[in-house]
Amino acid sequence: MLKSKVLLPSDGSDNSLKAAAYASRLMKSNPDIKLTVLVVVPESSGFTEIDRSMEEKGKEIMDKTLQGFSWEGLEVDKYIEKGDPATVIINYAERGEYDHIIMGSRGVSELRGAAIGSVSHKVIHLANCRVTLVK
């Protein structure tokens, strides 16, 4: 089987959870896939309450995304990073030498993009690896 290092960015949206389900099916069919779930939260606002709230939201998104993998008995790595989502995803994929990004086609902010979300649009154009969008 083909060894693959897959990055799964998640924002907790329906499409990102569908991407997680897709990634889970891939992992079941190919045990050589190493998958990392990445949740990106905004940079520090300088307000402790807001920052704490964002960190908690990031943990909630991570837990929600990991549920399907846990149910299937699949082990994945997990990280929460801060910053601009598209930039963090692209840089993370490059630094980690990922060869595949699987992500939802639209995120929680549906007003941002018409056909596909602005984050996924940036990622498909700037990533140096294969990108699969799930809707």
Phi and psi in degrees as GROMACS dihedral restraints (atoms count N, CA, C in turn):
[ dihedral_restraints ]
;  ai    aj    ak    al  type     phi  dphi    fc
    3     4     5     6     1   -82.3    20    10
    4     5     6     7     1   120.8    20    10
    6     7     8     9     1   -73.9    20    10
    7     8     9    10     1   139.0    20    10
    9    10    11    12     1  -147.4    20    10
   10    11    12    13     1   143.0    20    10
   12    13    14    15     1  -111.7    20    10
   13    14    15    16     1   112.7    20    10
   15    16    17    18     1  -114.3    20    10
   16    17    18    19     1   135.2    20    10
   18    19    20    21     1  -107.8    20    10
   19    20    21    22     1   128.7    20    10
   21    22    23    24     1  -119.3    20    10
   22    23    24    25     1    93.8    20    10
   24    25    26    27     1   -72.1    20    10
   25    26    27    28     1   141.2    20    10
   27    28    29    30     1  -137.2    20    10
   28    29    30    31     1   137.8    20    10
   30    31    32    33     1  -119.3    20    10
   31    32    33    34     1     9.0    20    10
   33    34    35    36     1    82.9    20    10
   34    35    36    37     1    -2.8    20    10
   36    37    38    39     1   -70.7    20    10
   37    38    39    40     1   164.6    20    10
   39    40    41    42     1   -56.4    20    10
   40    41    42    43     1   -43.8    20    10
   42    43    44    45     1   -67.3    20    10
   43    44    45    46     1   -35.1    20    10
   45    46    47    48     1   -71.4    20    10
   46    47    48    49     1   -31.2    20    10
   48    49    50    51     1   -72.1    20    10
   49    50    51    52     1   -32.6    20    10
   51    52    53    54     1   -66.6    20    10
   52    53    54    55     1   -37.3    20    10
   54    55    56    57     1   -63.9    20    10
   55    56    57    58     1   -38.5    20    10
   57    58    59    60     1   -64.1    20    10
   58    59    60    61     1   -41.4    20    10
   60    61    62    63     1   -64.1    20    10
   61    62    63    64     1   -40.1    20    10
   63    64    65    66     1   -62.3    20    10
   64    65    66    67     1   -46.1    20    10
   66    67    68    69     1   -62.6    20    10
   67    68    69    70     1   -37.7    20    10
   69    70    71    72     1   -61.9    20    10
   70    71    72    73     1   -44.0    20    10
   72    73    74    75     1   -62.4    20    10
   73    74    75    76     1   -39.9    20    10
   75    76    77    78     1   -62.8    20    10
   76    77    78    79     1   -43.3    20    10
   78    79    80    81     1   -63.7    20    10
   79    80    81    82     1   -36.9    20    10
   81    82    83    84     1   -67.3    20    10
   82    83    84    85     1   -34.0    20    10
   84    85    86    87     1   -84.4    20    10
   85    86    87    88     1   -18.5    20    10
   87    88    89    90     1  -138.8    20    10
   88    89    90    91     1    96.4    20    10
   90    91    92    93     1   -67.4    20    10
   91    92    93    94     1    -8.6    20    10
   93    94    95    96     1   -84.2    20    10
   94    95    96    97     1    -1.1    20    10
   96    97    98    99     1   -76.6    20    10
   97    98    99   100     1   129.9    20    10
   99   100   101   102     1  -107.7    20    10
  100   101   102   103     1   118.5    20    10
  102   103   104   105     1  -115.0    20    10
  103   104   105   106     1   139.2    20    10
  105   106   107   108     1  -123.3    20    10
  106   107   108   109     1   128.5    20    10
  108   109   110   111     1   -93.1    20    10
  109   110   111   112     1   130.5    20    10
  111   112   113   114     1  -123.8    20    10
  112   113   114   115     1   124.0    20    10
  114   115   116   117     1  -113.0    20    10
  115   116   117   118     1   131.1    20    10
  117   118   119   120     1  -112.6    20    10
  118   119   120   121     1   125.3    20    10
  120   121   122   123     1  -112.2    20    10
  121   122   123   124     1   158.6    20    10
  123   124   125   126     1   -61.6    20    10
  124   125   126   127     1   154.0    20    10
  126   127   128   129     1   -59.2    20    10
  127   128   129   130     1   165.4    20    10
  129   130   131   132     1   -57.1    20    10
  130   131   132   133     1   135.6    20    10
  132   133   134   135     1   -91.2    20    10
  133   134   135   136     1   -13.7    20    10
  135   136   137   138     1    90.7    20    10
  136   137   138   139     1    -6.9    20    10
  138   139   140   141     1  -110.0    20    10
  139   140   141   142     1   115.4    20    10
  141   142   143   144     1   -54.5    20    10
  142   143   144   145     1   -44.7    20    10
  144   145   146   147     1   -61.1    20    10
  145   146   147   148     1   -45.7    20    10
  147   148   149   150     1   -65.7    20    10
  148   149   150   151     1   -44.5    20    10
  150   151   152   153     1   -61.2    20    10
  151   152   153   154     1   -42.2    20    10
  153   154   155   156     1   -63.8    20    10
  154   155   156   157     1   -41.4    20    10
  156   157   158   159     1   -63.0    20    10
  157   158   159   160     1   -42.3    20    10
  159   160   161   162     1   -65.1    20    10
  160   161   162   163     1   -40.6    20    10
  162   163   164   165     1   -64.5    20    10
  163   164   165   166     1   -41.2    20    10
  165   166   167   168     1   -63.9    20    10
  166   167   168   169     1   -41.7    20    10
  168   169   170   171     1   -62.0    20    10
  169   170   171   172     1   -40.9    20    10
  171   172   173   174     1   -60.5    20    10
  172   173   174   175     1   -41.8    20    10
  174   175   176   177     1   -66.0    20    10
  175   176   177   178     1   -39.6    20    10
  177   178   179   180     1   -62.4    20    10
  178   179   180   181     1   -43.8    20    10
  180   181   182   183     1   -62.1    20    10
  181   182   183   184     1   -43.3    20    10
  183   184   185   186     1   -61.2    20    10
  184   185   186   187     1   -48.4    20    10
  186   187   188   189     1   -59.2    20    10
  187   188   189   190     1   -43.7    20    10
  189   190   191   192     1   -61.9    20    10
  190   191   192   193     1   -41.8    20    10
  192   193   194   195     1   -69.5    20    10
  193   194   195   196     1   -36.7    20    10
  195   196   197   198     1   -76.1    20    10
  196   197   198   199     1   -16.5    20    10
  198   199   200   201     1   -53.2    20    10
  199   200   201   202     1   -49.0    20    10
  201   202   203   204     1   -61.9    20    10
  202   203   204   205     1   -37.1    20    10
  204   205   206   207     1   -69.0    20    10
  205   206   207   208     1   -40.8    20    10
  207   208   209   210     1   -61.9    20    10
  208   209   210   211     1   -45.1    20    10
  210   211   212   213     1   -58.9    20    10
  211   212   213   214     1   -33.5    20    10
  213   214   215   216     1   -88.7    20    10
  214   215   216   217     1    -3.3    20    10
  216   217   218   219     1    73.2    20    10
  217   218   219   220     1    25.1    20    10
  219   220   221   222     1   -97.3    20    10
  220   221   222   223     1   137.1    20    10
  222   223   224   225     1   -99.5    20    10
  223   224   225   226     1   133.3    20    10
  225   226   227   228     1  -134.9    20    10
  226   227   228   229     1   156.1    20    10
  228   229   230   231     1   -84.4    20    10
  229   230   231   232     1   156.9    20    10
  231   232   233   234     1  -144.1    20    10
  232   233   234   235     1   138.3    20    10
  234   235   236   237     1  -144.4    20    10
  235   236   237   238     1   144.7    20    10
  237   238   239   240     1  -118.3    20    10
  238   239   240   241     1   124.4    20    10
  240   241   242   243     1  -120.1    20    10
  241   242   243   244     1   164.1    20    10
  243   244   245   246     1  -115.0    20    10
  244   245   246   247     1   144.6    20    10
  246   247   248   249     1   138.4    20    10
  247   248   249   250     1  -167.8    20    10
  249   250   251   252     1   -71.3    20    10
  250   251   252   253     1   123.2    20    10
  252   253   254   255     1   -52.8    20    10
  253   254   255   256     1   -50.6    20    10
  255   256   257   258     1   -62.3    20    10
  256   257   258   259     1   -44.6    20    10
  258   259   260   261     1   -63.7    20    10
  259   260   261   262     1   -45.2    20    10
  261   262   263   264     1   -62.8    20    10
  262   263   264   265     1   -44.5    20    10
  264   265   266   267     1   -60.6    20    10
  265   266   267   268     1   -48.8    20    10
  267   268   269   270     1   -63.0    20    10
  268   269   270   271     1   -47.4    20    10
  270   271   272   273     1   -64.5    20    10
  271   272   273   274     1   -40.8    20    10
  273   274   275   276     1   -62.4    20    10
  274   275   276   277     1   -44.3    20    10
  276   277   278   279     1   -62.8    20    10
  277   278   279   280     1   -41.0    20    10
  279   280   281   282     1   -68.8    20    10
  280   281   282   283     1   -48.2    20    10
  282   283   284   285     1   -61.2    20    10
  283   284   285   286     1   -39.6    20    10
  285   286   287   288     1   -85.3    20    10
  286   287   288   289     1    -0.1    20    10
  288   289   290   291     1    53.7    20    10
  289   290   291   292     1    46.2    20    10
  291   292   293   294     1   -75.5    20    10
  292   293   294   295     1   144.8    20    10
  294   295   296   297     1  -107.5    20    10
  295   296   297   298     1     3.4    20    10
  297   298   299   300     1  -158.7    20    10
  298   299   300   301     1   134.3    20    10
  300   301   302   303     1  -117.0    20    10
  301   302   303   304     1   128.8    20    10
  303   304   305   306     1  -117.7    20    10
  304   305   306   307     1   123.9    20    10
  306   307   308   309     1  -149.9    20    10
  307   308   309   310     1   161.6    20    10
  309   310   311   312     1   -67.9    20    10
  310   311   312   313     1   147.6    20    10
  312   313   314   315     1   -73.6    20    10
  313   314   315   316     1   -25.1    20    10
  315   316   317   318     1  -140.5    20    10
  316   317   318   319     1   143.8    20    10
  318   319   320   321     1  -101.6    20    10
  319   320   321   322     1  -155.6    20    10
  321   322   323   324     1   -73.0    20    10
  322   323   324   325     1   -19.5    20    10
  324   325   326   327     1  -102.0    20    10
  325   326   327   328     1    80.7    20    10
  327   328   329   330     1   -70.6    20    10
  328   329   330   331     1   -11.0    20    10
  330   331   332   333     1   -79.0    20    10
  331   332   333   334     1   -14.9    20    10
  333   334   335   336     1   -74.5    20    10
  334   335   336   337     1   -37.2    20    10
  336   337   338   339     1  -129.2    20    10
  337   338   339   340     1   152.9    20    10
  339   340   341   342     1   -84.9    20    10
  340   341   342   343     1   -64.3    20    10
  342   343   344   345     1   -88.0    20    10
  343   344   345   346     1   -45.4    20    10
  345   346   347   348     1  -131.4    20    10
  346   347   348   349     1   160.8    20    10
  348   349   350   351     1   -66.2    20    10
  349   350   351   352     1   156.7    20    10
  351   352   353   354     1   -65.7    20    10
  352   353   354   355     1   -35.7    20    10
  354   355   356   357     1   -66.9    20    10
  355   356   357   358     1   -49.9    20    10
  357   358   359   360     1   -64.0    20    10
  358   359   360   361     1   -34.7    20    10
  360   361   362   363     1   -60.5    20    10
  361   362   363   364     1   -47.7    20    10
  363   364   365   366     1   -62.5    20    10
  364   365   366   367     1   -43.7    20    10
  366   367   368   369     1   -63.3    20    10
  367   368   369   370     1   -45.1    20    10
  369   370   371   372     1   -65.4    20    10
  370   371   372   373     1   -27.6    20    10
  372   373   374   375     1   -88.0    20    10
  373   374   375   376     1   -24.1    20    10
  375   376   377   378     1  -111.6    20    10
  376   377   378   379     1   -15.6    20    10
  378   379   380   381     1   -72.1    20    10
  379   380   381   382     1   145.9    20    10
  381   382   383   384     1   -97.7    20    10
  382   383   384   385     1    25.7    20    10
  384   385   386   387     1  -142.7    20    10
  385   386   387   388     1   176.4    20    10
  387   388   389   390     1   -66.2    20    10
  388   389   390   391     1   139.6    20    10
  390   391   392   393     1  -127.6    20    10
  391   392   393   394     1   127.4    20    10
  393   394   395   396     1  -112.7    20    10
  394   395   396   397     1   124.2    20    10
  396   397   398   399     1  -101.2    20    10
  397   398   399   400     1   135.1    20    10
  399   400   401   402     1  -118.2    20    10
  400   401   402   403     1   134.2    20    10
